Structures are given as structure tokens and as C-alpha cells.
């Protein structure tokens, strides 16, 4: 299989294998994902830009989906915890009188 027929940034033609992402490219990707705020921006760029390798695009989409799931879980957790704390504070306030 020849992975170098397609120019970088372009999807492969039908019947042609996708370009393999090198270890160096993955190292740069992981370095960018370790930088706060840059990581979120780059995930959106890689997930929704047309010139990104399909593997990196799928990884970025999966990472954004997991981030959304965890944000929802955190919101639910803090809402329940906040409601419990509010109820406890009200109960303590009523008992002091």
C-alpha cells in the first residue's frame, strides 16, 4: 500500500488508503492538547475542519463528546450537592430559632 499518493490535508480518493499519522504528529497533537484553552480550540478545529486527517478528526470528535458527557455529569452532581447543602442550611437555620 502506498500512503503517499494523496497530498497532506486532503482526503484519499475512493479505493485509496488514508494517510497514516506519524508518531511525531501524534506527539505534537498530545502536546497541544496539554495546553489549557488551546486544547479546546484545537479539538474543534480538528473535529470540524475539512483538511484534517480522518483519524485525528474522529479522535477530536470523540474527545469533544466525552467532554460534553462529563460536563453534564458535573452539572447534575453539583446541582444535587447544592440542593442538599441548601436544604441542610435551611434546616439548620430553622433549628436555631
DRENPAPA-747197 format. One record per residue (C-alpha): x negated, y, z. Coordinates in steps of 0.2 Angstrom, whole numbers, padded with zeros to 4 digits, always signed. Layout:
<pts>
XYZ;...
</pts>
This chain:
<pts>
+0000+0000+0000;-0006+0017-0005;-0001+0030+0008;-0010+0045+0000;+0001+0047-0016;+0013+0059-0008;+0006+0077-0003;+0007+0081+0016;+0023+0088+0021;+0033+0081+0008;+0045+0065+0009;+0040+0050+0000;+0048+0046-0016;+0060+0031-0017;+0051+0015-0016;+0035+0023-0009;+0029+0021+0009;+0029+0035+0021;+0013+0043+0026;+0005+0036+0042;+0002+0049+0056;-0016+0048+0061;-0022+0046+0079;-0029+0064+0078;-0012+0071+0073;-0004+0062+0087;-0017+0069+0099;-0013+0087+0093;+0005+0083+0095;+0004+0077+0113;-0007+0092+0117;+0006+0104+0110;+0019+0095+0120;+0010+0098+0136;+0011+0117+0135;+0026+0124+0143;+0039+0133+0132;+0028+0129+0116;+0034+0111+0118;+0052+0115+0117;+0049+0126+0102;+0039+0113+0093;+0051+0100+0096;+0065+0110+0087;+0053+0114+0073;+0048+0096+0071;+0065+0089+0073;+0074+0101+0060;+0061+0107+0048;+0061+0098+0031;+0042+0096+0029;+0039+0086+0045;+0034+0068+0044;+0049+0056+0047;+0041+0048+0062;+0037+0064+0070;+0054+0071+0066;+0063+0056+0074;+0052+0057+0089;+0056+0075+0091;+0075+0072+0089;+0074+0058+0102;+0064+0069+0114;+0077+0083+0112;+0092+0070+0115;+0083+0064+0131;+0080+0082+0137;+0099+0086+0134;+0104+0070+0144;+0093+0074+0159;+0099+0092+0159;+0117+0086+0160;+0112+0074+0174;+0103+0088+0184;+0118+0100+0182;+0130+0086+0188;+0118+0082+0203;+0116+0100+0208;+0135+0104+0207;+0139+0089+0218;+0125+0093+0230;+0130+0112+0230;+0148+0107+0233;+0143+0096+0248;+0132+0109+0255;+0146+0122+0253;+0159+0111+0262;+0147+0107+0276;+0143+0126+0278;+0162+0130+0279;+0164+0116+0291;+0150+0122+0302;+0157+0140+0301;+0174+0134+0307;+0167+0125+0321;+0158+0139+0329;+0173+0150+0332;
</pts>
